[in-house]
Amino acid sequence: MHSAALALTALVAALHLGFLILEMFLWRTPRGRAVFGTTAEFAEQSAPLAANQGLYNGFLSAGLAWGLVAQEPTGPQARIFFLCCVVAAGLYGALTVSRRILYVQALPAAAALALTLAA
């Protein structure tokens, strides 16, 4: 169970690193616009906001990575804290932006959190 918790936490960290890349660097590109379903005009106007959001996703990814490499008791505590942050952000995003965020962001983090707490 411990290995599964670590693997799923690593997946969540990788997802958020991917969100950083999409929001900070690919937001205006056809790929970024396709992922988020935006127009070129909207992408251009909202690029600074998306980059800011991408930076926050990077902090979540970094915190989860820290939790994966830190020794006891810091590692598990950091993983629990940052996974809770991801779940909260995912729930808020699902309620305010798109239900898809629930499946892409909140559920993987909730599963990793459950496995972490059970391990």
Accessible surface in RSA format (square Angstrom, percent):
REM  Atomic radii and reference values for relative SASA: ProtOr
REM  Chains: A
REM  Algorithm: Lee & Richards
REM  Probe-radius: 1.40
REM  Slices: 20
REM RES _ NUM      All-atoms   Total-Side   Main-Chain    Non-polar    All polar
REM                ABS   REL    ABS   REL    ABS   REL    ABS   REL    ABS   REL
RES MET A   1   131.76  68.2  82.15  54.4  49.61 118.1  85.88  73.0  45.88  60.8
RES HIS A   2    93.07  50.9  90.07  62.6   3.00   7.7  63.79  65.7  29.28  34.1
RES SER A   3    86.75  73.3  80.47 107.4   6.28  14.5  43.20  92.0  43.55  61.0
RES ALA A   4    48.61  44.7  37.54  57.9  11.08  25.2  45.37  63.9   3.24   8.6
RES ALA A   5     1.68   1.5   1.68   2.6   0.00   0.0   1.68   2.4   0.00   0.0
RES LEU A   6    50.80  28.3  49.70  35.6   1.10   2.8  49.96  35.1   0.84   2.3
RES ALA A   7    65.59  60.3  50.54  78.0  15.05  34.2  59.00  83.1   6.59  17.5
RES LEU A   8    40.28  22.4  38.07  27.2   2.21   5.6  39.93  28.0   0.35   1.0
RES THR A   9     0.00   0.0   0.00   0.0   0.00   0.0   0.00   0.0   0.00   0.0
RES ALA A  10    43.31  39.8  38.48  59.4   4.83  11.0  39.34  55.4   3.97  10.5
RES LEU A  11    89.95  50.1  84.98  60.8   4.96  12.5  89.24  62.7   0.71   1.9
RES VAL A  12     0.91   0.6   0.91   0.8   0.00   0.0   0.91   0.8   0.00   0.0
RES ALA A  13     9.05   8.3   8.75  13.5   0.30   0.7   8.99  12.7   0.06   0.2
RES ALA A  14    59.89  55.1  46.64  72.0  13.26  30.2  51.25  72.2   8.64  22.9
RES LEU A  15    52.61  29.3  48.91  35.0   3.71   9.3  51.97  36.5   0.64   1.7
RES HIS A  16     0.84   0.5   0.84   0.6   0.00   0.0   0.02   0.0   0.81   0.9
RES LEU A  17    91.52  51.0  91.52  65.5   0.00   0.0  91.52  64.3   0.00   0.0
RES GLY A  18    26.92  33.2   0.00   N/A  26.92  33.2  25.91  71.1   1.01   2.3
RES PHE A  19    33.10  16.6  33.10  20.5   0.00   0.0  33.10  20.1   0.00   0.0
RES LEU A  20    29.06  16.2  29.06  20.8   0.00   0.0  29.06  20.4   0.00   0.0
RES ILE A  21    75.18  42.8  75.18  56.0   0.00   0.0  75.18  54.1   0.00   0.0
RES LEU A  22    26.66  14.8  26.66  19.1   0.00   0.0  26.66  18.7   0.00   0.0
RES GLU A  23     6.72   3.9   5.72   4.3   1.01   2.4   0.10   0.2   6.63   5.4
RES MET A  24    64.88  33.6  40.52  26.8  24.36  58.0  38.43  32.7  26.45  35.0
RES PHE A  25   135.67  67.9 109.05  67.5  26.62  69.3 114.27  69.3  21.40  61.2
RES LEU A  26    58.60  32.6  58.60  41.9   0.00   0.0  58.60  41.2   0.00   0.0
RES TRP A  27    27.14  10.9  26.04  12.6   1.10   2.6  26.04  13.9   1.10   1.8
RES ARG A  28   125.27  52.6 113.84  58.0  11.43  27.2  39.46  53.9  85.81  52.0
RES THR A  29    46.43  33.0  43.34  43.9   3.09   7.4  46.40  62.3   0.03   0.0
RES PRO A  30   100.82  73.5  94.81  86.4   6.00  21.8  96.74  79.9   4.07  25.3
RES ARG A  31   158.22  66.4 151.49  77.2   6.73  16.0  51.33  70.1 106.90  64.8
RES GLY A  32     0.38   0.5   0.00   N/A   0.38   0.5   0.00   0.0   0.38   0.9
RES ARG A  33    57.50  24.1  56.21  28.7   1.29   3.1   4.74   6.5  52.76  32.0
RES ALA A  34    80.40  73.9  47.59  73.4  32.81  74.6  59.33  83.6  21.07  55.8
RES VAL A  35    33.19  21.8  23.68  21.4   9.51  22.9  30.57  26.6   2.62   7.1
RES PHE A  36    72.52  36.3  45.33  28.1  27.19  70.8  50.82  30.8  21.71  62.1
RES GLY A  37    69.91  86.2   0.00   N/A  69.91  86.2  36.34  99.7  33.58  75.2
RES THR A  38    28.83  20.5  11.60  11.8  17.24  41.1  15.72  21.1  13.12  19.8
RES THR A  39    88.81  63.2  82.17  83.3   6.64  15.8  83.07 111.6   5.74   8.7
RES ALA A  40    60.36  55.5  50.93  78.6   9.43  21.5  51.99  73.2   8.37  22.2
RES GLU A  41   124.43  71.4 113.87  86.2  10.56  25.1  42.11  81.4  82.33  67.2
RES PHE A  42   102.75  51.4 101.08  62.6   1.66   4.3 102.29  62.0   0.46   1.3
RES ALA A  43     0.65   0.6   0.65   1.0   0.00   0.0   0.65   0.9   0.00   0.0
RES GLU A  44   101.11  58.1  94.31  71.4   6.80  16.2  46.32  89.6  54.79  44.7
RES GLN A  45   130.91  73.2 100.84  73.7  30.08  71.6  45.09  96.0  85.83  65.1
RES SER A  46    11.37   9.6   9.96  13.3   1.41   3.2  11.37  24.2   0.00   0.0
RES ALA A  47     8.44   7.8   6.34   9.8   2.10   4.8   6.61   9.3   1.83   4.8
RES PRO A  48    94.49  68.9  79.95  72.9  14.54  52.9  87.91  72.6   6.58  40.9
RES LEU A  49   133.13  74.1 128.13  91.7   4.99  12.6 128.80  90.5   4.33  11.6
RES ALA A  50     7.01   6.4   0.83   1.3   6.18  14.1   6.42   9.0   0.59   1.6
RES ALA A  51    30.71  28.2  29.79  46.0   0.92   2.1  30.22  42.6   0.48   1.3
RES ASN A  52    76.39  52.7  70.40  68.0   5.99  14.4  19.47  46.9  56.92  55.0
RES GLN A  53    98.98  55.3  96.15  70.3   2.83   6.7  24.93  53.1  74.05  56.2
RES GLY A  54     0.00   0.0   0.00   N/A   0.00   0.0   0.00   0.0   0.00   0.0
RES LEU A  55    76.61  42.7  76.61  54.8   0.00   0.0  76.61  53.8   0.00   0.0
RES TYR A  56   132.02  61.6 131.04  74.6   0.98   2.6  85.58  64.3  46.45  57.3
RES ASN A  57    13.87   9.6  13.75  13.3   0.12   0.3   0.34   0.8  13.53  13.1
RES GLY A  58    11.54  14.2   0.00   N/A  11.54  14.2   7.18  19.7   4.37   9.8
RES PHE A  59   115.16  57.6 111.83  69.3   3.33   8.7 112.46  68.2   2.70   7.7
RES LEU A  60    25.48  14.2  25.48  18.2   0.00   0.0  25.48  17.9   0.00   0.0
RES SER A  61    11.08   9.4  11.08  14.8   0.00   0.0   1.78   3.8   9.30  13.0
RES ALA A  62    60.80  55.9  48.67  75.1  12.13  27.6  56.39  79.4   4.41  11.7
RES GLY A  63     5.50   6.8   0.00   N/A   5.50   6.8   5.09  14.0   0.41   0.9
RES LEU A  64     0.00   0.0   0.00   0.0   0.00   0.0   0.00   0.0   0.00   0.0
RES ALA A  65    46.29  42.6  45.19  69.7   1.10   2.5  46.09  64.9   0.20   0.5
RES TRP A  66   128.02  51.4 123.35  59.7   4.68  11.0 108.47  57.8  19.55  31.7
RES GLY A  67     0.00   0.0   0.00   N/A   0.00   0.0   0.00   0.0   0.00   0.0
RES LEU A  68    53.12  29.6  28.47  20.4  24.65  62.0  28.47  20.0  24.65  66.3
RES VAL A  69   115.40  75.9  93.48  84.6  21.93  52.8  99.08  86.1  16.33  44.3
RES ALA A  70    25.24  23.2   5.35   8.3  19.89  45.2  14.12  19.9  11.12  29.5
RES GLN A  71   145.68  81.5 138.60 101.3   7.09  16.9  60.14 128.0  85.55  64.9
RES GLU A  72   132.73  76.2 111.89  84.7  20.84  49.6  59.79 115.7  72.94  59.6
RES PRO A  73    87.35  63.7  86.59  78.9   0.76   2.8  87.08  71.9   0.27   1.7
RES THR A  74    54.25  38.6  54.07  54.8   0.18   0.4  24.27  32.6  29.98  45.3
RES GLY A  75     0.00   0.0   0.00   N/A   0.00   0.0   0.00   0.0   0.00   0.0
RES PRO A  76    28.79  21.0  28.79  26.2   0.00   0.0  28.79  23.8   0.00   0.0
RES GLN A  77   111.62  62.4 104.81  76.6   6.81  16.2  42.25  89.9  69.37  52.6
RES ALA A  78     6.70   6.2   0.30   0.5   6.40  14.6   5.73   8.1   0.97   2.6
RES ARG A  79    13.89   5.8  13.89   7.1   0.00   0.0   0.00   0.0  13.89   8.4
RES ILE A  80    55.51  31.6  55.51  41.4   0.00   0.0  55.51  40.0   0.00   0.0
RES PHE A  81   119.87  60.0 115.47  71.5   4.40  11.5 119.87  72.7   0.00   0.0
RES PHE A  82    37.07  18.5  37.07  23.0   0.00   0.0  37.07  22.5   0.00   0.0
RES LEU A  83     0.00   0.0   0.00   0.0   0.00   0.0   0.00   0.0   0.00   0.0
RES CYS A  84    57.76  43.7  52.12  58.1   5.64  13.3  24.93  63.2  32.83  35.4
RES CYS A  85    40.47  30.6  31.72  35.4   8.75  20.6  12.36  31.3  28.11  30.3
RES VAL A  86     0.00   0.0   0.00   0.0   0.00   0.0   0.00   0.0   0.00   0.0
RES VAL A  87    26.63  17.5  26.63  24.1   0.00   0.0  26.63  23.1   0.00   0.0
RES ALA A  88    59.82  55.0  51.02  78.7   8.80  20.0  55.78  78.6   4.04  10.7
RES ALA A  89    45.68  42.0  31.18  48.1  14.50  33.0  39.46  55.6   6.22  16.5
RES GLY A  90     0.00   0.0   0.00   N/A   0.00   0.0   0.00   0.0   0.00   0.0
RES LEU A  91    84.92  47.3  84.71  60.6   0.21   0.5  84.76  59.5   0.16   0.4
RES TYR A  92   151.19  70.6 148.28  84.4   2.91   7.6 108.23  81.3  42.96  53.0
RES GLY A  93     8.57  10.6   0.00   N/A   8.57  10.6   8.56  23.5   0.02   0.0
RES ALA A  94    21.12  19.4   7.44  11.5  13.67  31.1   7.52  10.6  13.60  36.0
RES LEU A  95   153.99  85.8 119.94  85.8  34.05  85.6 122.10  85.8  31.89  85.8
RES THR A  96    77.08  54.8  39.13  39.7  37.95  90.4  44.86  60.3  32.22  48.7
RES VAL A  97   116.85  76.9  81.59  73.9  35.27  85.0  86.42  75.1  30.44  82.5
RES SER A  98    45.32  38.3  36.86  49.2   8.46  19.5  29.99  63.9  15.33  21.5
RES ARG A  99   171.73  72.1 164.51  83.9   7.22  17.2  43.55  59.5 128.18  77.7
RES ARG A 100   136.34  57.2 130.41  66.5   5.93  14.1  57.01  77.9  79.33  48.1
RES ILE A 101    41.48  23.6  40.68  30.3   0.80   1.9  41.48  29.9   0.00   0.0
RES LEU A 102    44.86  25.0  44.86  32.1   0.00   0.0  44.86  31.5   0.00   0.0
RES TYR A 103   123.42  57.6 110.75  63.0  12.67  33.0  80.18  60.3  43.24  53.3
RES VAL A 104    55.66  36.6  49.75  45.0   5.91  14.2  55.15  47.9   0.51   1.4
RES GLN A 105    23.99  13.4  22.23  16.2   1.76   4.2   2.67   5.7  21.32  16.2
RES ALA A 106     1.95   1.8   1.92   3.0   0.03   0.1   1.95   2.8   0.00   0.0
RES LEU A 107    88.30  49.2  85.13  60.9   3.17   8.0  85.54  60.1   2.76   7.4
RES PRO A 108    25.24  18.4  19.67  17.9   5.57  20.2  25.01  20.6   0.23   1.4
RES ALA A 109     0.00   0.0   0.00   0.0   0.00   0.0   0.00   0.0   0.00   0.0
RES ALA A 110    36.79  33.8  32.01  49.4   4.78  10.9  32.91  46.3   3.88  10.3
RES ALA A 111    43.35  39.9  34.63  53.4   8.72  19.8  42.37  59.7   0.98   2.6
RES ALA A 112     0.00   0.0   0.00   0.0   0.00   0.0   0.00   0.0   0.00   0.0
RES LEU A 113    27.81  15.5  27.81  19.9   0.00   0.0  27.81  19.5   0.00   0.0
RES ALA A 114    59.78  55.0  50.09  77.3   9.69  22.0  55.72  78.5   4.06  10.8
RES LEU A 115    51.03  28.4  50.91  36.4   0.12   0.3  51.03  35.8   0.00   0.0
RES THR A 116    12.83   9.1   3.28   3.3   9.56  22.8   3.76   5.1   9.07  13.7
RES LEU A 117   112.25  62.5  82.85  59.3  29.41  73.9  85.60  60.1  26.66  71.7
RES ALA A 118    67.92  62.4  30.19  46.6  37.72  85.8  41.09  57.9  26.82  71.1
RES ALA A 119    66.62  61.3   6.03   9.3  60.59 137.8  35.49  50.0  31.13  82.5
END  Absolute sums over single chains surface
CHAIN  1 A     6887.9       5868.1       1019.9       4920.5       1967.4
END  Absolute sums over all chains
TOTAL          6887.9       5868.1       1019.9       4920.5       1967.4
